[in-house]
């Protein structure tokens, strides 16, 4: 199994490269000239995009082909006080988005967004649902401005239990099914660390017809009574099937033949055609401490991750792993050093490049 690693939003190794610079609405309203204030927001957006491109270039230089964009690229764009503002009218902003997307396509990078926790599609409140839809559309419009097709996803959680988790799960399926196809085609669903566990999230993902992202850290603190053996033997093959169905759907739309290939070919190990497209994806991180098991540590402990990868290898030929460590790209590079040391000790792992390993099957 070929496994690629990526990181989230920020680089701790690059200086002055934040893709998330922002402005508060209070500071925006302090500027007397509203048009000048809007131009300032657009300049911040352009700078965020330039830094996102810097981070992508840095990632590509280290063989990293997965990256999650910051959700804060355009400041205040979903604020109700700026509903009349369209940053895409600015030619410089459009060009900056296009350059980011062009680089991602040219380097065959798998990119994504993760809307914030207030984006809840199973809410019983109509106003919160509309706000969540606006937030989803904000993320999707950025992907479209980059020229990225439906392989670039927005990952979300099911949402809250609202006193009855079964009813809330049903409401997610119903309300998700009423959304525009453009939105539904961009969504992946992830298990969370408090409410919807792996099995519950998988059942909802299957019903909604979307691929599931397994977060193995979330599963460790909210396993729903599912053992590691049950996870790998029963649930993981079903999670892989959600991605196989998504690959079939994307192939039927003609997007499979585009430039945004996710192929990584290694000598004498050409993947099957079905594995060249959009591999299953998981999230990995380590607990911050025994007192804060849900918090994310600075780095990732390679041993439990390697154990999972070895157990998952029989179910798929390719897998992408997004690291959610606090030290971002530094954590990824340290993890790769750990894998190199494990390979030298004779463990069942082979390092292919700066961000890719092979798990023998």
Buried (B, 14 or more C-beta within 10 A) or exposed (E): BBBBBBBBBBBBBBEEBBBBBBBEEEEBEEBEEEEEBBEBBBBBBBBBBBBBBBBBEBBBEBBBBBBBBBBBBBBBBBEEEBEEBEBBEBEEBBEBBBBBBBBBBEBBBBBBBBBEEEBBBBBBEEEBBEBBBBBBBBBBBBBBBBBBBBBBBBBBBBBBBBEEBEEBBBBBBEBBEEBEEEBBBBBBBBBBBEBBBBBBBBBBBBBBBBBBBBBBBBBBBBBBEBEBEBBBEEBBEBBBBBBBBBBEBBBEEEBBEEEBBBBBEEEEEEBEEBBBBBBBBBBBBBBBEEEEEBBBBBBBBBEBBBEBBBBBBBBBBBBBBBBBBBBBBBBBBBBBEBBBEBBEEEBBBBBBBBBBBBBEE
